[in-house]
Amino acid sequence: MSNDFNSRFVSLMARKGRTSPRAPVWVGGWFVVGLITIGLLTVMMGPAGTYTQSGYRGLMMGEVDMADELADDMAAPKNQVPAASERFPDEGPLAGEVYVNVPVLAHLSADNFNRLMVAITEWVSPEEGCNYCHDPDDLTAERPYTKIVSRRMLEMVMYLNSQWGDHVAPSGVTCWTCHRGNPVPENIWFKNDDADGGSGALGNTFGQNAASWDAGLSALPNDVMEAYLLDDQNLRITPTNDLPMNGVTQIGTKQAEWTYGMMFHISKGLGVNCTYCHNSQSFRVWEMSPPARVTAWHGIQMTRAINVDFLDPLQPEYPANRLGPEGDAPKANCATCHQGAFKPMYGENVIDDYPSLAAPGE
């Protein structure tokens, strides 16, 4: 304000019986509203977070992590890889020469074979001990069923480390990656016996509006695991043609809903948002996407191979109480390994201490 305006304003206030200027009542009201707004925003925003930018500025491509929550999760027992004991020299008699019925690990020295058995016990059955997979009266026997399953799981771990480096390298995987000290991994799935939602007054719901964990607690279809992690359906939203012509089927709403349901699962399982794998300028274009999208694509194919080639075929070996509502074997999804982290155990390397699990015969 100019000095002339200030003089006239003070003079006006004096004529009204005021010795000093006073702000209008509404100014004080807005001040109170402002304080309330700031308080609410502070409560809503919660603790301080960190923002990691993953794309160009202005595209909202980044991950927001609450610093205290991230620190707590990283320190959680499930994300602490058990310390590895020192490896023995690769010399001396082989496990196949000392023990009977060790077809998968017979090439290891007997000392390193025992070292790996101790580690597997800590990874999978720390409370049950060796008897979880072995008959204490006859260690060579093909019982209990867990011995047959665990042998196949060892073959699977070697297969993943040797054939799916595009997804698991360089950290690798071991039994700990999924089990985290539990005989049965916490995040498994079965075929959904009521995925269609039944038929009623409103018709068939096709498993929607059921708030399924399989679809990240969204209202999207809850049978996405079977569609993409067991069957070989392609995740697709954008139509490949303008109109159905010459018998070509148009990409429909149902398939888009399935795709979004699977994306919700990945987001929940990895603890990330959409822009961890996609460019917000164009979710569809691969050339504009972050490298993580390629890694995720390999992960989907890898998980399907795990279920089709290793887990689902084990159904005859399981007792009834280990099977799902439709009698199928337990299967893996993204959360089985990741358990809410963008990389299992936040990228902790688990394979270097156990090279015998890196590939068959290593």
N, C-alpha and C positions, 0 to 999 in steps of 0.2 A: 504494500500500500504506500501511496505518497504521503508526505508529511501533512499536506493540506487535507487529505481525506481523513487522516487520523485525528486532526484537530476538530473537524466537523463531527466526527463520530463521538468523540469524548464530550463535546458540547451538547450533542443530542442526548446522551445518557444523563448529563447533569440536569437538563431541563425536566427529565422524567424522574428526578429525585435519586438517581444512582450516582455514586461517586466513582465507579469504575465499570467498564464494559463487562457484560456477562453473556456467555454463549446462550443461544436459544435452547429451550428445553429439549428439542428433538436431537440436538447434538449429543447430549448426555445419553439419550436413549440408544442412539446408534453406537456409542462407545460401549455400552453394556452388551448390546447384541454382538459387537465385535469380539469382546472378551469371551462370551459364551461360545461363539463360533470357533475361536482359536482353541478353547478348551476341548470342544467336541472333536475337532480335527486331531488334536494331540492324542486323545483316547482312541479314536478310530485308527490312527496310523500305528499305534502301538510302539514297540521298542525300535530302536534305530536299526536300519537295515543297510545292506551293501548292494550296489547296483553294478552288475558286470555287463558292459555293452558288447554285443556280439554282431552288430551290423552297422550300417550307415546311420549317422545322426538324423533325427527327425522321423525315423521309421518305427520307433518304439521297439527296437530289437534288443532285448537284454533280459537278464534274470535278476530278480530282487530276492535277496535272502535276508531273513532276520538274523542278525549276528549271533544273538544268544541261542536261538533255536538251532542254527547251523552248528555252533560249537557243541551244544549238548548232543546232537545227533552224531557228530563225528566222534565224540567221546563215548558213545553208547557201546556196551559190550558187544552187540551184534556187529559193530564196525571195527572191532579190535581183532586183528588177525593174530591167532595164537603164535607165540614165538617158536621158531623152528629150531630143533636140536641140530647139532653139527653133523654133517654128512660123513659117512665112513668112506674110506678109500674104496674104489671099485676093484676090489681084489678078493681072493678067497673063494670058497665054494658058492655056487649060485643057489638061489632059493629053490629052483626046480630040482636041484640035486639033494638038497637037505630035507625039503618038505614034499608032501604028497598032495596032488590036486591043487596046483597053483598055476593054471593055464595062462592067466593074464600077466602076471608079474614074475614068471619063472626066470626071466633074464637078469633080474637084479641079484646083486650079491646078497647072501643071507642076512648080513648085518643091515644093509640098506632096506631090505624087505621088511625086517622087523621095525626099523625106524619109521617106515611109511605106515605100517599097521598101527603103531602107537599114535601117529598123527591122525589117522582116519578115525580112531576111537575118540580122540579129543574133538574132532570136527563134527562127528555124527552122533556118538553115543557116550558122552562123558560120564553119565550116571549109570547106564546099563553095562558099560564096559565091553569086553570082547564077546561076551555071551550074547550080545544083541545080534551078531551075525554068525556065531559059531555054536555048535553043540559042544558043551564042555566035556562030554563023555567021548566024543569022536570028532576031532577038529577036521577030519578029512571028509565028513559026511556032507551030502548035498542038502542040508537042512540047517537051520530053519530057512524059510523063504527069503529072509533078508540077505542070506549069503548069496543066493542066485541074483537077487536084485542088485546088490552092491557090486558084484562082479560086472554086471552089465553097465552100471553107473561108472565104474573105472574106465571101461572101454569108451563110454560117452565122453568123459573128461578128456581123454587122450584125443578123441576125434575132434572135439571142439578146439583144443589148443593147436592141433596140427592143420585143421581144415578151415577154420573160421577166424583166422587172424584178422580179417577185415573188421571183425566186431570185437573180439576179445583181446587182441594184442594192444599194447605189450604187457598188460597186467596179468593176462592168463586167468584160468579158473582152476579151482580145486573143489573138493567136496564141501569145504567151508563156504564157498561162494553162495551156495543155496541153503545149506543146512544150518549154519551158524550155531552149532551146538545142539540142534534138535534132530531127533531121529527122523521126523517127517518135516520137510521145509514148511514154513509158516504160510507161504503164498503159493498155493496150488489150486487147480480148478478141475471140475468135472463137467461132463455134458449136462446141460440144463434140461431137466425133465419137464419143466413148464415154461419153456422159452416162448411159446406162442401165446401165453397169457390166457388161453382158453377162450371160449366164446360166450358172450352174454348179451345183455340188452344193447350194449354199445358196440357189439361185434368183437372180432378178434383183435386184441391189443398188440399182438406180436412181441410180447415181452417188454413193451414200453411202459413208462411211468411207474416203474417198479423200484427205482433207486438202487440198482444193482452195483455192487463193488466192481464187477467185471467191466462196467462202463463208467467207472469213476464217480459213482453215486449220482449220475445224471439220470434223466428220464428217457434216455435213448435205449434202443434194443439191448437186452441183457444176454444175448447169445453170440456176442461178437467173437469170443474166444474160438468157438467151434468154426465160425466162418473163416477166420484168418489165421489161426494158429494150429489148426488141424486140417481143414479143407484148404484148397489152394485158390481161394477167391482173391481177386486183386482189390486193393484199396483204391477207390476211385470216386470222385465227386463230380468232376467236370465231364459233361457228355463229349463223346468223340465224334458225334455227327449231329447235325441240326434237327433232323427228323428221322424217325424209323423208316428206312428204305431198304428194299431188296432183302427183307428178312432180318436186317440188322437190328438188334435190340437196343433201344435207347437206355442210357443210364438213368435209372429211376430214383425217386425220392427214398425208397427203402434202402437202396444200396448206399446212398449218401448218408442216411442215418446210421447204418452199420459202420461206415467209415469214421464218422464223427465219434461214435461210441468207442471204437478202437483207439482213436486219437486221445479221447478222454482217459482211457486206461493207461496209455503210455505216459501222458502228462502226470497222472497220479502216481504211477509206479516209479517214475524217475524224479519226481519232485520238481518238474520244470514246467514252463508255459509253452505256448505254441511256437514262439519265435526262437526257441532253442534249436529247432530243426527247420523252421520255415522263415522266409523273408516276408514281412508283413505287407510289402508292396505288391507281391504276387505270391500267394501260397502255392500256386500250381507250378510255376516255372522252376525246374530243377537248377538251371544255370544260375539263378539268383539266390539259391538257398545256401545256408551255411553247410560246412562239411559234415556236421552232425546228422544231417538228413540222410546222407549216404550210409553212415554208420548205423543209423536206425533201420534203414531198409535191409541191410544185411542182418541186423538183429531179428527182424520179423521172419526172414527166411530161415535163419538159424533156429529160432524157437520152433518153427513149424517142423523142421527136420528132427529136432529133439523129440517132439511129441510123436511124429509119424514113425520114425525109425527106432526109437529107444523106449519111450515111456508107455505109449499106448499098447504096444505088443506084449508088455509084461503083465497084462491083465490076468492071464491064466495062473500066474504065480502068486497073486495076492489072495489073502483070505477075504471073506465077504465084508468084514468091517473096515477094510482098507479101500473098498470100491465106492464109486459114486452112486447116486440114485438110479442111474440107468445101467449100473453094473460095469462101468468103465474104469480104467486105471487112472490114478492121479496124474495130472499133466502140468507143464510149466507155462508161465507167461512172463511178461517183462518184469513184474514185481518179484518174481521168484528169486532172481539174482540181484536186481537193483535195490529192492526194499526201500524205495523212497529217495535214493541217491542217484545223481546223474551218471555216476560210475559206481559199480559195486565197491563198497568200502572206500568210496571217494578216490578210486584209482590206485589203491594199495597193490603193489606187485605181490602176487601169491605163487607164481610158478617158478621163479628163479631158484627157490629153496628146494623144489621138488621136480627136477628135470625129468624124472622117470614118468611124470604125468604129462609131459609136453607132447609126446607122440608114442604110438605103439612101438615097443621094443627099444625105447631109448633108455 
